Amino acid sequence: MAPRSFLMWGIHAVRSALTRAGEGAIELWVRDGHRPPDIDEVAGLGRAAGVTTQVVPAKTLNRLTEGAVHQGVVLRRRYPAPLSLEDYLESIAVRAGPPLLLALDQVTDPQNFGACLRVADGAGADAVLVPRDHSAQITGHVAKAASGALDSIPVIFAPNLARALDQLRNGGMWVIGATHDAEPVLYDCDMESPTTLVFGGEGAGLRSLTRQKCDVLARLPMAGSVASLNVSTAAAIGLFEAVRQRRPVRSSDGSVS
């Protein structure tokens, strides 16, 4: 049976979880002794949410997090509710404005996954789509790297990524795959229409079948000797290029079109 809860840590991540999803919080641990105001604020949020709070030595927090940088707070909480692909497709069919989705093809590093959630939230993407297997799962390390985005950006866990991309295309999404060996440049792709941006995992990049399911493959223009970027950095560039293309154009008379 899959676990129903997990531990997360870090001031910003825990504060966000208690603020956005306090109903899912189960137990809170805070460091004893002299504490900065941030920790007392988190403890207060825990009490307001009705969460059992324990004041413990730092060594207890070190043990709970297996030595991770916890900043004096650890929270046991339920997993955020996932979003189904079917529900997502239904939602974009009746919404105003073009949808924007980030898809990750077997990104296995928790730090990268969390950072991708953070940039997707920052760019105003609708959700992040990942394969159910062979991808990083939601953990405390992911939550810490996401820096609060775990409860603000929905995650879609697809049993089969290739099939999910087919469903998105059939639903009217334009699927753009990022790969270093493509000829078109990402900046030249039209992202004003409904867009799914697909980025590959560490090392291997996009798998062959994933590439086949994309409407177009495009590359980031690399001017130096390094052939590719970290996936979260590449995702940030792609997502914010979509934001740039979609921003309102202000004319000389001040009107917006």
C-alpha positions as semicolon CSV with decimal commas, in nm:
position;residue;x (nm);y (nm);z (nm)
1;M;0,000;0,000;0,000
2;A;0,134;0,343;-0,094
3;P;0,211;0,578;0,195
4;R;-0,056;0,837;0,267
5;S;0,175;1,101;0,411
6;F;0,530;1,229;0,383
7;L;0,769;1,458;0,567
8;M;0,866;1,799;0,434
9;W;1,085;2,072;0,577
10;G;1,217;2,423;0,529
11;I;1,061;2,749;0,648
12;H;0,913;2,863;0,318
13;A;0,789;2,521;0,208
14;V;0,625;2,440;0,543
15;R;0,477;2,788;0,579
16;S;0,322;2,757;0,234
17;A;0,184;2,410;0,309
18;L;0,020;2,528;0,631
19;T;-0,120;2,837;0,459
20;R;-0,242;2,677;0,135
21;A;-0,319;2,323;0,246
22;G;-0,350;2,330;0,622
23;E;-0,622;2,067;0,612
24;G;-0,362;1,815;0,493
25;A;-0,115;1,884;0,775
26;I;-0,083;1,610;1,036
27;E;0,207;1,682;1,270
28;L;0,458;1,964;1,310
29;W;0,798;1,963;1,477
30;V;0,985;2,285;1,558
31;R;1,329;2,337;1,705
32;D;1,357;2,418;2,074
33;G;1,567;2,691;2,234
34;H;1,609;3,042;2,098
35;R;1,427;3,056;1,765
36;P;1,406;3,319;1,491
37;P;1,063;3,478;1,430
38;D;1,009;3,267;1,116
39;I;0,994;2,946;1,320
40;D;0,753;3,098;1,572
41;E;0,537;3,213;1,279
42;V;0,527;2,858;1,140
43;A;0,438;2,722;1,485
44;G;0,154;2,973;1,505
45;L;0,024;2,866;1,164
46;G;0,034;2,507;1,283
47;R;-0,167;2,588;1,593
48;A;-0,419;2,783;1,387
49;A;-0,460;2,482;1,157
50;G;-0,513;2,253;1,457
51;V;-0,193;2,060;1,393
52;T;-0,024;1,871;1,674
53;T;0,303;2,058;1,737
54;Q;0,609;1,927;1,917
55;V;0,908;2,134;2,031
56;V;1,217;1,915;1,994
57;P;1,597;1,937;1,987
58;A;1,767;2,003;1,655
59;K;1,908;1,648;1,658
60;T;1,552;1,512;1,637
61;L;1,489;1,722;1,326
62;N;1,820;1,604;1,181
63;R;1,709;1,244;1,234
64;L;1,365;1,300;1,082
65;T;1,511;1,461;0,771
66;E;1,819;1,238;0,749
67;G;2,045;1,541;0,770
68;A;1,867;1,766;0,520
69;V;1,866;2,144;0,569
70;H;1,540;2,175;0,763
71;Q;1,578;2,533;0,899
72;G;1,422;2,422;1,228
73;V;1,082;2,300;1,106
74;V;0,950;1,963;0,984
75;L;0,593;1,882;0,883
76;R;0,416;1,552;0,828
77;R;0,137;1,602;0,578
78;R;-0,088;1,425;0,331
79;Y;0,000;1,426;-0,037
80;P;-0,156;1,703;-0,245
81;A;-0,444;1,579;-0,458
82;P;-0,325;1,493;-0,811
83;L;-0,502;1,624;-1,119
84;S;-0,625;1,374;-1,379
85;L;-0,551;1,440;-1,744
86;E;-0,920;1,401;-1,824
87;D;-1,018;1,668;-1,572
88;Y;-0,747;1,898;-1,708
89;L;-0,870;1,858;-2,065
90;E;-1,226;1,929;-1,954
91;S;-1,116;2,243;-1,771
92;I;-0,925;2,393;-2,063
93;A;-1,213;2,326;-2,301
94;V;-1,426;2,586;-2,122
95;R;-1,163;2,832;-2,002
96;A;-1,069;3,171;-2,141
97;G;-0,716;3,215;-2,269
98;P;-0,473;2,962;-2,412
99;P;-0,360;2,686;-2,174
100;L;0,008;2,627;-2,096
101;L;0,131;2,291;-1,970
102;L;0,479;2,169;-1,876
103;A;0,553;1,800;-1,943
104;L;0,863;1,625;-1,806
105;D;0,991;1,305;-1,966
106;Q;1,145;1,095;-1,687
107;V;1,300;1,370;-1,476
108;T;1,425;1,163;-1,184
109;D;1,621;1,409;-0,972
110;P;1,405;1,545;-0,686
111;Q;1,580;1,883;-0,690
112;N;1,514;1,923;-1,062
113;F;1,151;1,813;-1,027
114;G;1,091;2,058;-0,743
115;A;1,262;2,339;-0,931
116;C;1,046;2,266;-1,236
117;L;0,733;2,294;-1,020
118;R;0,860;2,628;-0,895
119;V;0,927;2,774;-1,241
120;A;0,596;2,636;-1,375
121;D;0,414;2,817;-1,096
122;G;0,614;3,133;-1,158
123;A;0,526;3,130;-1,528
124;G;0,158;3,075;-1,458
125;A;0,144;2,729;-1,618
126;D;-0,171;2,527;-1,557
127;A;-0,005;2,207;-1,437
128;V;0,298;1,979;-1,470
129;L;0,258;1,646;-1,646
130;V;0,492;1,357;-1,558
131;P;0,496;0,981;-1,616
132;R;0,369;0,785;-1,317
133;D;0,678;0,562;-1,323
134;H;1,047;0,638;-1,378
135;S;1,007;0,993;-1,252
136;A;1,081;1,168;-0,925
137;Q;0,801;1,124;-0,674
138;I;0,674;1,385;-0,429
139;T;0,907;1,391;-0,130
140;G;1,041;1,638;0,121
141;H;1,333;1,714;-0,111
142;V;1,092;1,795;-0,395
143;A;0,879;2,012;-0,164
144;K;1,186;2,203;-0,042
145;A;1,308;2,268;-0,398
146;A;0,958;2,370;-0,507
147;S;0,968;2,641;-0,238
148;G;0,591;2,654;-0,187
149;A;0,481;2,556;-0,539
150;L;0,383;2,203;-0,437
151;D;0,039;2,326;-0,333
152;S;-0,007;2,587;-0,606
153;I;0,075;2,394;-0,926
154;P;-0,120;2,071;-0,990
155;V;0,070;1,758;-1,096
156;I;-0,073;1,513;-1,349
157;F;0,071;1,160;-1,314
158;A;0,019;0,985;-1,649
159;P;0,040;0,604;-1,675
160;N;0,181;0,650;-2,025
161;L;0,336;0,982;-2,132
162;A;0,317;0,912;-2,507
163;R;-0,054;0,836;-2,481
164;A;-0,105;1,148;-2,269
165;L;0,061;1,362;-2,536
166;D;-0,172;1,210;-2,795
167;Q;-0,469;1,306;-2,578
168;L;-0,338;1,661;-2,544
169;R;-0,293;1,695;-2,918
170;N;-0,641;1,559;-2,979
171;G;-0,766;1,815;-2,728
172;G;-0,620;2,101;-2,929
173;M;-0,281;2,146;-2,764
174;W;0,031;2,220;-2,971
175;V;0,310;1,997;-2,835
176;I;0,666;2,134;-2,852
177;G;0,956;1,910;-2,752
178;A;1,286;2,064;-2,647
179;T;1,598;1,886;-2,772
180;H;1,949;2,007;-2,843
181;D;1,974;1,848;-3,189
182;A;1,667;2,012;-3,347
183;E;1,703;2,273;-3,620
184;P;1,421;2,518;-3,523
185;V;1,490;2,752;-3,233
186;L;1,240;2,753;-2,945
187;Y;1,202;3,130;-2,969
188;D;1,061;3,093;-3,322
189;C;0,782;2,856;-3,212
190;D;0,432;2,998;-3,177
191;M;0,329;2,964;-2,813
192;E;0,035;3,200;-2,819
193;S;-0,190;2,904;-2,898
194;P;-0,263;2,622;-2,647
195;T;0,085;2,483;-2,577
196;T;0,247;2,187;-2,406
197;L;0,623;2,220;-2,359
198;V;0,805;1,889;-2,315
199;F;1,152;1,861;-2,160
200;G;1,356;1,545;-2,122
201;G;1,519;1,388;-1,821
202;E;1,874;1,418;-1,698
203;G;2,128;1,280;-1,943
204;A;1,906;1,103;-2,197
205;G;1,677;1,396;-2,282
206;L;1,357;1,319;-2,470
207;R;1,296;0,952;-2,541
208;S;1,241;0,843;-2,901
209;L;0,867;0,779;-2,862
210;T;0,819;1,110;-2,683
211;R;0,988;1,289;-2,971
212;Q;0,754;1,120;-3,215
213;K;0,451;1,248;-3,026
214;C;0,560;1,613;-3,050
215;D;0,425;1,841;-3,322
216;V;0,762;2,012;-3,346
217;L;1,108;1,973;-3,192
218;A;1,304;2,286;-3,108
219;R;1,629;2,379;-2,939
220;L;1,755;2,649;-2,711
221;P;2,022;2,860;-2,885
222;M;2,345;2,772;-2,702
223;A;2,631;3,014;-2,763
224;G;2,896;2,854;-2,542
225;S;3,074;2,521;-2,531
226;V;2,812;2,350;-2,311
227;A;2,563;2,153;-2,523
228;S;2,261;2,169;-2,291
229;L;2,121;2,319;-1,971
230;N;1,982;2,178;-1,651
231;V;1,622;2,074;-1,715
232;S;1,473;2,324;-1,469
233;T;1,671;2,607;-1,627
234;A;1,566;2,499;-1,976
235;A;1,203;2,471;-1,864
236;A;1,218;2,821;-1,717
237;I;1,347;2,963;-2,046
238;G;1,076;2,786;-2,246
239;L;0,790;2,873;-2,013
240;F;0,884;3,237;-1,983
241;E;0,921;3,262;-2,360
242;A;0,556;3,158;-2,373
243;V;0,480;3,428;-2,115
244;R;0,668;3,685;-2,326
245;Q;0,480;3,591;-2,642
246;R;0,145;3,607;-2,464
247;R;0,189;3,933;-2,280
248;P;-0,045;4,215;-2,382
249;V;0,096;4,452;-2,642
250;R;0,067;4,815;-2,534
251;S;0,040;5,067;-2,816
252;S;0,174;5,421;-2,815
253;D;-0,164;5,560;-2,705
254;G;-0,164;5,335;-2,398
255;S;-0,429;5,092;-2,518
256;V;-0,371;4,719;-2,476
257;S;-0,433;4,461;-2,748
